């Protein structure tokens, strides 16, 4: 079972290359609008999370994911199954 905080930390670490050095990526940061991730970048992030947490992220749920918090909450739910 993975905690919400573990998911957030993992996502933040994965996104560190997308932000300026030393900048902290908060939970409420919008992946597309604030970080400027393209849809392909988001898909690559999802694939990395699937590998790390051994989950399968339903593609049809991507529209509901806007922030790190949204993504972490969904990853946590998927690991609890």
The first five atom37 places (N, CA, C, CB, O) and aatype in JSON, in Angstrom:
{
  "aatype": [20, 20, 20, 20, 20, 20, 20, 20, 20, 20, 20, 20, 20, 20, 20, 20, 20, 20, 20, 20, 20, 20, 20, 20, 20, 20, 20, 20, 20, 20, 20, 20, 20, 20, 20, 20, 20, 20, 20, 20, 20, 20, 20, 20, 20, 20, 20, 20, 20, 20, 20, 20, 20, 20, 20, 20, 20, 20, 20, 20, 20, 20, 20, 20, 20, 20, 20, 20, 20, 20, 20, 20, 20, 20, 20, 20, 20, 20, 20, 20, 20],
  "atom_mask": [
    [1, 1, 1, 1, 1],
    [1, 1, 1, 1, 1],
    [1, 1, 1, 1, 1],
    [1, 1, 1, 1, 1],
    [1, 1, 1, 1, 1],
    [1, 1, 1, 1, 1],
    [1, 1, 1, 1, 1],
    [1, 1, 1, 1, 1],
    [1, 1, 1, 1, 1],
    [1, 1, 1, 1, 1],
    [1, 1, 1, 1, 1],
    [1, 1, 1, 1, 1],
    [1, 1, 1, 1, 1],
    [1, 1, 1, 1, 1],
    [1, 1, 1, 1, 1],
    [1, 1, 1, 1, 1],
    [1, 1, 1, 1, 1],
    [1, 1, 1, 1, 1],
    [1, 1, 1, 1, 1],
    [1, 1, 1, 1, 1],
    [1, 1, 1, 1, 1],
    [1, 1, 1, 1, 1],
    [1, 1, 1, 1, 1],
    [1, 1, 1, 1, 1],
    [1, 1, 1, 1, 1],
    [1, 1, 1, 1, 1],
    [1, 1, 1, 1, 1],
    [1, 1, 1, 1, 1],
    [1, 1, 1, 1, 1],
    [1, 1, 1, 1, 1],
    [1, 1, 1, 1, 1],
    [1, 1, 1, 1, 1],
    [1, 1, 1, 1, 1],
    [1, 1, 1, 1, 1],
    [1, 1, 1, 1, 1],
    [1, 1, 1, 1, 1],
    [1, 1, 1, 1, 1],
    [1, 1, 1, 1, 1],
    [1, 1, 1, 1, 1],
    [1, 1, 1, 1, 1],
    [1, 1, 1, 1, 1],
    [1, 1, 1, 1, 1],
    [1, 1, 1, 1, 1],
    [1, 1, 1, 1, 1],
    [1, 1, 1, 1, 1],
    [1, 1, 1, 1, 1],
    [1, 1, 1, 1, 1],
    [1, 1, 1, 1, 1],
    [1, 1, 1, 1, 1],
    [1, 1, 1, 1, 1],
    [1, 1, 1, 1, 1],
    [1, 1, 1, 1, 1],
    [1, 1, 1, 1, 1],
    [1, 1, 1, 1, 1],
    [1, 1, 1, 1, 1],
    [1, 1, 1, 1, 1],
    [1, 1, 1, 1, 1],
    [1, 1, 1, 1, 1],
    [1, 1, 1, 1, 1],
    [1, 1, 1, 1, 1],
    [1, 1, 1, 1, 1],
    [1, 1, 1, 1, 1],
    [1, 1, 1, 1, 1],
    [1, 1, 1, 1, 1],
    [1, 1, 1, 1, 1],
    [1, 1, 1, 1, 1],
    [1, 1, 1, 1, 1],
    [1, 1, 1, 1, 1],
    [1, 1, 1, 1, 1],
    [1, 1, 1, 1, 1],
    [1, 1, 1, 1, 1],
    [1, 1, 1, 1, 1],
    [1, 1, 1, 1, 1],
    [1, 1, 1, 1, 1],
    [1, 1, 1, 1, 1],
    [1, 1, 1, 1, 1],
    [1, 1, 1, 1, 1],
    [1, 1, 1, 1, 1],
    [1, 1, 1, 1, 1],
    [1, 1, 1, 1, 1],
    [1, 1, 1, 1, 1]
  ],
  "atom_positions": [
    [[0.84, -1.19, 0.0], [0.0, 0.0, 0.0], [0.88, 1.24, 0.0], [-0.96, 0.0, 1.22], [1.79, 1.37, 0.82]],
    [[0.61, 2.13, -0.91], [1.39, 3.34, -1.06], [0.61, 4.52, -0.48], [1.75, 3.59, -2.54], [-0.6, 4.63, -0.7]],
    [[1.29, 5.38, 0.25], [0.6, 6.53, 0.82], [0.55, 7.67, -0.19], [1.3, 7.0, 2.11], [1.31, 7.7, -1.16]],
    [[-0.34, 8.59, 0.06], [-0.48, 9.77, -0.79], [0.84, 10.54, -0.82], [-1.62, 10.69, -0.28], [1.29, 10.96, -1.89]],
    [[1.47, 10.72, 0.33], [2.73, 11.47, 0.4], [3.84, 10.8, -0.39], [3.16, 11.64, 1.86], [4.65, 11.49, -1.02]],
    [[3.9, 9.48, -0.37], [4.9, 8.76, -1.17], [4.68, 9.02, -2.66], [4.83, 7.24, -0.88], [5.64, 9.19, -3.42]],
    [[3.43, 9.05, -3.06], [3.11, 9.33, -4.47], [3.53, 10.74, -4.85], [1.6, 9.14, -4.72], [4.12, 10.96, -5.9]],
    [[3.23, 11.7, -3.98], [3.59, 13.1, -4.25], [5.1, 13.24, -4.39], [3.07, 14.03, -3.13], [5.58, 13.87, -5.33]],
    [[5.85, 12.66, -3.47], [7.31, 12.76, -3.5], [7.86, 12.14, -4.79], [7.92, 12.06, -2.26], [8.74, 12.72, -5.42]],
    [[7.34, 10.99, -5.16], [7.82, 10.33, -6.38], [7.55, 11.19, -7.61], [7.14, 8.96, -6.55], [8.42, 11.34, -8.46]],
    [[6.35, 11.75, -7.7], [5.99, 12.6, -8.83], [6.86, 13.85, -8.86], [4.5, 12.99, -8.77], [7.34, 14.25, -9.92]],
    [[7.06, 14.46, -7.7], [7.91, 15.66, -7.62], [9.33, 15.35, -8.1], [7.94, 16.2, -6.18], [9.93, 16.16, -8.8]],
    [[9.85, 14.21, -7.72], [11.2, 13.84, -8.15], [11.25, 13.63, -9.66], [11.66, 12.55, -7.43], [12.21, 14.04, -10.31]],
    [[10.23, 13.01, -10.22], [10.18, 12.78, -11.66], [10.08, 14.08, -12.43], [9.01, 11.88, -12.0], [10.6, 14.18, -13.55]],
    [[9.43, 15.07, -11.86], [9.22, 16.34, -12.53], [10.35, 17.35, -12.31], [7.94, 16.93, -12.09], [10.33, 18.43, -12.9]],
    [[11.29, 17.01, -11.48], [12.35, 17.96, -11.13], [13.1, 18.47, -12.37], [13.32, 17.31, -10.17], [13.56, 19.61, -12.37]],
    [[13.21, 17.65, -13.39], [13.92, 18.1, -14.59], [13.12, 19.12, -15.39], [14.25, 16.91, -15.47], [13.66, 19.79, -16.26]],
    [[11.82, 19.24, -15.09], [10.97, 20.17, -15.82], [10.95, 21.57, -15.21], [9.56, 19.63, -15.88], [10.35, 22.49, -15.78]],
    [[11.61, 21.74, -14.07], [11.61, 23.04, -13.4], [13.03, 23.54, -13.21], [10.88, 22.97, -12.05], [13.99, 22.78, -13.34]],
    [[13.15, 24.8, -12.89], [14.46, 25.39, -12.66], [15.12, 24.74, -11.45], [14.35, 26.92, -12.46], [14.44, 24.34, -10.5]],
    [[16.42, 24.64, -11.5], [17.17, 24.02, -10.41], [16.88, 24.75, -9.09], [18.7, 24.04, -10.71], [16.92, 25.98, -9.02]],
    [[16.58, 23.97, -8.07], [16.3, 24.52, -6.75], [14.84, 24.87, -6.53], [17.13, 25.72, -6.54], [14.43, 25.09, -5.39]],
    [[14.05, 24.91, -7.59], [12.63, 25.22, -7.46], [11.89, 23.98, -6.98], [12.05, 25.73, -8.8], [12.14, 22.87, -7.45]],
    [[10.97, 24.17, -6.05], [10.19, 23.06, -5.52], [8.85, 23.03, -6.24], [9.99, 23.2, -3.99], [8.19, 24.05, -6.4]],
    [[8.46, 21.84, -6.67], [7.19, 21.65, -7.36], [6.14, 21.31, -6.31], [7.29, 20.53, -8.46], [6.2, 20.24, -5.7]],
    [[5.19, 22.2, -6.1], [4.14, 21.99, -5.11], [3.05, 21.05, -5.59], [3.53, 23.3, -4.71], [2.94, 20.77, -6.78]],
    [[2.26, 20.57, -4.65], [1.19, 19.62, -4.97], [0.11, 20.2, -5.87], [0.56, 19.12, -3.69], [-0.51, 19.47, -6.64]],
    [[-0.11, 21.49, -5.79], [-1.2, 22.12, -6.54], [-0.75, 22.7, -7.87], [-1.82, 23.2, -5.71], [-1.51, 23.42, -8.53]],
    [[0.47, 22.4, -8.28], [0.99, 22.89, -9.56], [0.27, 22.18, -10.69], [2.53, 22.67, -9.66], [0.15, 20.96, -10.7]],
    [[-0.21, 22.97, -11.65], [-0.88, 22.42, -12.83], [0.18, 21.88, -13.78], [-1.77, 23.5, -13.53], [1.1, 22.6, -14.18]],
    [[0.06, 20.62, -14.14], [1.06, 19.95, -14.97], [1.22, 20.6, -16.34], [0.7, 18.5, -15.14], [2.33, 20.72, -16.84]],
    [[0.13, 21.02, -16.93], [0.18, 21.56, -18.29], [0.33, 23.08, -18.28], [-1.08, 21.17, -19.05], [1.22, 23.62, -18.93]],
    [[-0.53, 23.76, -17.53], [-0.53, 25.22, -17.55], [0.7, 25.83, -16.87], [-1.77, 25.74, -16.89], [1.3, 26.76, -17.41]],
    [[1.06, 25.32, -15.7], [2.17, 25.93, -14.95], [3.53, 25.33, -15.29], [1.92, 25.78, -13.47], [4.52, 26.05, -15.38]],
    [[3.57, 24.02, -15.48], [4.85, 23.38, -15.8], [5.11, 23.34, -17.31], [4.9, 21.97, -15.23], [6.24, 23.11, -17.75]],
    [[4.06, 23.55, -18.09], [4.22, 23.56, -19.53], [4.46, 22.19, -20.14], [5.33, 24.45, -19.89], [5.06, 22.09, -21.21]],
    [[4.0, 21.14, -19.46], [4.18, 19.8, -20.01], [3.25, 19.59, -21.2], [3.91, 18.73, -18.93], [2.09, 19.98, -21.17]],
    [[3.77, 18.99, -22.24], [2.96, 18.61, -23.4], [2.27, 17.29, -23.07], [3.84, 18.48, -24.69], [2.64, 16.61, -22.11]],
    [[1.27, 16.94, -23.85], [0.54, 15.7, -23.59], [1.47, 14.49, -23.64], [-0.59, 15.53, -24.61], [1.27, 13.53, -22.89]],
    [[2.46, 14.52, -24.51], [3.43, 13.42, -24.58], [4.24, 13.34, -23.28], [4.38, 13.61, -25.79], [4.54, 12.24, -22.81]],
    [[4.6, 14.48, -22.71], [5.32, 14.51, -21.44], [4.48, 13.89, -20.32], [5.71, 15.96, -21.07], [5.0, 13.15, -19.49]],
    [[3.2, 14.21, -20.31], [2.3, 13.66, -19.29], [2.2, 12.15, -19.47], [0.9, 14.32, -19.38], [2.2, 11.41, -18.48]],
    [[2.11, 11.69, -20.71], [2.03, 10.24, -20.96], [3.31, 9.54, -20.5], [1.8, 9.97, -22.45], [3.24, 8.44, -19.93]],
    [[4.46, 10.15, -20.73], [5.72, 9.57, -20.27], [5.79, 9.52, -18.75], [6.92, 10.37, -20.83], [6.29, 8.55, -18.18]],
    [[5.28, 10.55, -18.1], [5.22, 10.57, -16.64], [4.33, 9.44, -16.13], [4.7, 11.93, -16.14], [4.68, 8.75, -15.18]],
    [[3.18, 9.27, -16.77], [2.26, 8.18, -16.39], [2.94, 6.82, -16.56], [0.96, 8.25, -17.24], [2.82, 5.95, -15.7]],
    [[3.65, 6.64, -17.67], [4.35, 5.37, -17.9], [5.4, 5.11, -16.82], [5.02, 5.37, -19.29], [5.54, 3.98, -16.35]],
    [[6.11, 6.14, -16.42], [7.1, 5.99, -15.36], [6.43, 5.59, -14.05], [7.91, 7.29, -15.17], [6.92, 4.72, -13.33]],
    [[5.3, 6.23, -13.75], [4.57, 5.92, -12.52], [4.02, 4.5, -12.56], [3.43, 6.92, -12.31], [4.01, 3.8, -11.55]],
    [[3.57, 4.07, -13.73], [3.09, 2.69, -13.87], [4.2, 1.7, -13.56], [2.54, 2.45, -15.28], [3.97, 0.68, -12.9]],
    [[5.4, 1.98, -14.03], [6.54, 1.1, -13.77], [6.94, 1.11, -12.3], [7.74, 1.52, -14.63], [7.17, 0.05, -11.71]],
    [[7.03, 2.29, -11.71], [7.47, 2.42, -10.32], [6.48, 1.75, -9.36], [7.65, 3.89, -9.95], [6.89, 1.04, -8.44]],
    [[5.19, 1.99, -9.58], [4.17, 1.51, -8.64], [3.48, 0.23, -9.1], [3.14, 2.58, -8.43], [2.59, -0.27, -8.42]],
    [[3.89, -0.31, -10.25], [3.32, -1.54, -10.79], [1.79, -1.45, -10.89], [3.72, -2.74, -9.92], [1.05, -2.28, -10.37]],
    [[1.35, -0.4, -11.59], [-0.08, -0.16, -11.78], [-0.36, 0.03, -13.28], [-0.55, 1.07, -10.96], [0.56, 0.15, -14.09]],
    [[-1.62, 0.06, -13.61], [-2.04, 0.38, -14.97], [-3.0, 1.57, -14.85], [-2.72, -0.86, -15.69], [-4.08, 1.46, -14.27]],
    [[-2.59, 2.69, -15.42], [-3.37, 3.93, -15.32], [-4.35, 3.99, -16.49], [-2.44, 5.18, -15.3], [-3.93, 4.01, -17.65]],
    [[-5.65, 4.02, -16.2], [-6.64, 4.08, -17.29], [-6.53, 5.4, -18.07], [-8.07, 3.93, -16.72], [-6.65, 6.48, -17.5]],
    [[-6.29, 5.29, -19.36], [-6.13, 6.47, -20.23], [-7.35, 7.38, -20.17], [-5.87, 6.03, -21.67], [-7.2, 8.6, -20.21]],
    [[-8.53, 6.82, -20.07], [-9.74, 7.64, -20.07], [-9.86, 8.52, -18.82], [-10.96, 6.75, -20.17], [-10.74, 9.37, -18.76]],
    [[-9.0, 8.33, -17.84], [-9.03, 9.14, -16.63], [-8.04, 10.3, -16.66], [-8.76, 8.27, -15.42], [-7.99, 11.1, -15.73]],
    [[-7.27, 10.39, -17.72], [-6.27, 11.46, -17.8], [-6.9, 12.86, -17.82], [-5.43, 11.28, -19.04], [-6.28, 13.81, -17.35]],
    [[-8.09, 12.98, -18.34], [-8.77, 14.27, -18.38], [-9.07, 14.82, -17.0], [-10.04, 14.15, -19.15], [-9.24, 16.03, -16.84]],
    [[-9.12, 13.95, -16.0], [-9.41, 14.37, -14.63], [-8.15, 14.76, -13.87], [-10.12, 13.26, -13.88], [-8.23, 15.24, -12.73]],
    [[-7.0, 14.58, -14.48], [-5.73, 14.86, -13.81], [-5.17, 16.19, -14.31], [-4.72, 13.71, -14.05], [-4.79, 16.31, -15.47]],
    [[-5.12, 17.16, -13.43], [-4.58, 18.47, -13.78], [-3.36, 18.82, -12.95], [-5.66, 19.55, -13.6], [-2.4, 19.42, -13.44]],
    [[-3.38, 18.43, -11.69], [-2.31, 18.81, -10.76], [-1.57, 17.58, -10.25], [-2.88, 19.6, -9.58], [-1.99, 16.45, -10.46]],
    [[-0.46, 17.84, -9.6], [0.29, 16.76, -8.96], [-0.58, 16.06, -7.94], [1.59, 17.3, -8.3], [-0.55, 14.83, -7.82]],
    [[-1.35, 16.83, -7.2], [-2.25, 16.27, -6.2], [-3.27, 15.31, -6.83], [-2.98, 17.4, -5.46], [-3.5, 14.22, -6.31]],
    [[-3.87, 15.73, -7.94], [-4.82, 14.85, -8.66], [-4.15, 13.54, -9.04], [-5.38, 15.56, -9.92], [-4.71, 12.46, -8.85]],
    [[-2.96, 13.65, -9.59], [-2.23, 12.47, -10.06], [-1.85, 11.57, -8.89], [-0.99, 12.9, -10.83], [-2.0, 10.35, -8.98]],
    [[-1.36, 12.15, -7.82], [-0.94, 11.37, -6.65], [-2.13, 10.64, -6.03], [-0.29, 12.27, -5.6], [-2.01, 9.47, -5.65]],
    [[-3.25, 11.32, -5.94], [-4.45, 10.7, -5.37], [-4.88, 9.49, -6.21], [-5.61, 11.73, -5.28], [-5.25, 8.45, -5.67]],
    [[-4.83, 9.64, -7.53], [-5.25, 8.54, -8.42], [-4.26, 7.37, -8.37], [-5.39, 9.03, -9.86], [-4.67, 6.21, -8.36]],
    [[-2.98, 7.68, -8.34], [-1.97, 6.63, -8.23], [-2.15, 5.86, -6.92], [-0.54, 7.22, -8.3], [-2.08, 4.63, -6.9]],
    [[-2.39, 6.59, -5.84], [-2.62, 5.94, -4.55], [-3.82, 5.01, -4.62], [-2.82, 6.98, -3.44], [-3.77, 3.88, -4.12]],
    [[-4.9, 5.46, -5.23], [-6.1, 4.62, -5.36], [-5.78, 3.35, -6.15], [-7.24, 5.4, -6.04], [-6.25, 2.26, -5.81]],
    [[-5.01, 3.49, -7.2], [-4.68, 2.33, -8.04], [-3.77, 1.35, -7.31], [-4.01, 2.79, -9.33], [-3.84, 0.15, -7.57]],
    [[-2.91, 1.83, -6.41], [-2.04, 0.91, -5.67], [-2.79, 0.19, -4.56], [-0.86, 1.67, -5.08], [-2.34, -0.85, -4.09]],
    [[-3.93, 0.74, -4.15], [-4.71, 0.12, -3.07], [-5.57, -1.04, -3.56], [-5.58, 1.15, -2.42], [-6.2, -1.72, -2.76]],
    [[-5.59, -1.25, -4.87], [-6.44, -2.34, -5.4], [-5.8, -3.68, -5.22], [-6.73, -2.11, -6.88], [-6.37, -4.69, -5.62]]
  ]
}
